[in-house]
């Protein structure tokens, strides 16, 4: 279960995509979460609650630019 996530993070989902990959990149965050498969490039939109329930963990956290 994923608690905090941001745009650009790479996440591991519980169930793999039809192509066999279960690593996804978050490309939109809001009431819905849009994720892109890292293997085939397919884009899927999930309800935020479903995404939180189906996500296992964050593999790569995107670096936030530091304010100068």
Secondary structure, DSSP 8 states (H G I E B T S, - for coil): ------TT-EEEESS--TTS--EEEEEEESSEEEEEETTT--EEEEEHHHHHHHEEEEEE--------
